[in-house]
């Protein structure tokens, strides 16, 4: 289970909640009669998030992610994953003109979302089973203006293993 700051273009604040589950672990390594635990993992996860880009876009998204994680002996890890999901954006302060009259309206747009995420993190010594991470995220929403729109975000947060 994870919670993270989701900063679209780093400075537009948001939050993302995630759940990950391991599909397959592998990589037992034996050296000098020492057995290291399985350190490579294929995983899947779901993520729900939102962010606020003042005067431009308020968005919510959900995605399913599949990825690979490598854990080090000293508590560090790195991972990458690919995600696909749904992205809904609402543009604030939108007006329409009908029959010569201007009125405030809602501008809601629905997109598909495709993401590429890289993560790096370490175990927290003072909280068993918890890790901090930082993850640059690159995603594309489509259809938009008129085909694809590329975005970048930064996720930074905590992951806690549920028992």
N, C-alpha and C positions, 0 to 999 in steps of 0.2 A: 504494500500500500504506500502511496507516495503523495506528497503535497509539494507544490512548487510555485514560485513566482513565475508567471509567464509574461515576459515583457516583449510585446510585439515591437519590432525595431528597437529593442532594449528598453526604451523609455516610456512606452505606453502600458500602464499597469494592468495586470490580470492575474488569474490564478488557474492552476490546473490540478486536478485530482486524478490519480492513476492507480491501476491495479495491474500487477504483472504476475504471471505464473510460468514456471519452467516447463518446457516441453521435453527437453532431453539434455542431460549433462554428460560430459565425457572428458577425458584427458587425465586419467590416473597416471601418475608418474612415479617411478620407483628409482631412487638414487641412493647408493650407499646404505641399503636397508631402511630407507626412510620413504614412507608412502605419503605422497601429497594428495589431498582430496581432489575430486573432479573440479577442474578450474575453468572449464569452458562450457557455456550453456546456450542453448537455443531457447528463446522465450517468446511469449506473446503477451499482449497487454491491451487494456482499454484505457482511454483517457477522455475526460470531460473537462472543458475549460472555457474561459471567457476572458475578454480584455476590453479596455476602453481607450479609444484613440480620440481624444477631445476634438470636437467639431468635424470629425471625419467618419468614424465608424465605431459602432459598438458591436461586438461579435460574440457568439457562442459557437462551440465546436465539439464534436465527438469523433473519435477515431479508434480504429483497431490497429495495433502495431505488432510487427514480427521482427525479431532481431537476434543478435549474437552478443554475448557478454563474456569477457575474459577477466578472471579475478587473479590478483597477484597474491603472493605469500604474505605480504606485510599489510594486507587490508585494502590495497588500492584496486580499482577496477576501471575498465573502459568498455564501452559498448557502442554499437550502432544499430539502428533499426529503421524500417520503412513503415509508413502508416498510410491508411486510406480511411476516409470518413466524410462527414457532413459538416458544413460550415454555413452559418446563417449570419448575415450582416445587416445591421440597421443603420441607416445614415440619418443622423439627427438634423433638425432644422431644415426640413425639406418642404418645399411649397409647390403647388400646382396652379396652373392658370386654366380656368374653364369659363367660357363665355365672357371673357374679359375680367373675371374676378379672381383674385389671388387668395388661396386658402392654404392653411397648413395641412400637410398630409404625412403619412408614414411611408417610408421607403425601405422595404425589407427585401433582401436578395438571398437566394438559396444557391449554394455552390457545392461541388464535390471538392474534397481536400486531399492532397497527396503530399506526404512529408518524408523528410530524411533527417534523422536525429543522430547526433554524436554525443556521447556522455563520458564524463570522467568524474570519479569520486573516490572517497575513502571511507573506511569504517570510523564510527565515532567510538572512542575508547570508553566514554562515560555513559553510553546508552547501548546496552546489549542488543545486537541485531539491527542497529540503525546505521545508515550511511548518509553522508551528504553528497550532492552531485551538482555539477554544472553542465549544461547541455545546449550548445548552439543548435537551433532548429531552422531548417529551410523548408518552406512549403509553397505549394502552388494551389491556387483556387481556380476553378473553371466552371462554367463559362464566365468570363469577365472581360470587359473593355477591349476588344471584342472576344478574345480567345482565352489566354491564360494570364494570370497575374502572379508574380513571384513575391514572396514575403520572407522575412527573416525575423527570428525571435530568439530570446535567450531564456532558457528555463534554469532555475537554480532552486534547490530544495532538499528535502529529506525523504528517505525511503526507510520504512520500518517493516521488517519481516514479521508476518502474522504467524502465530503458532497454531 
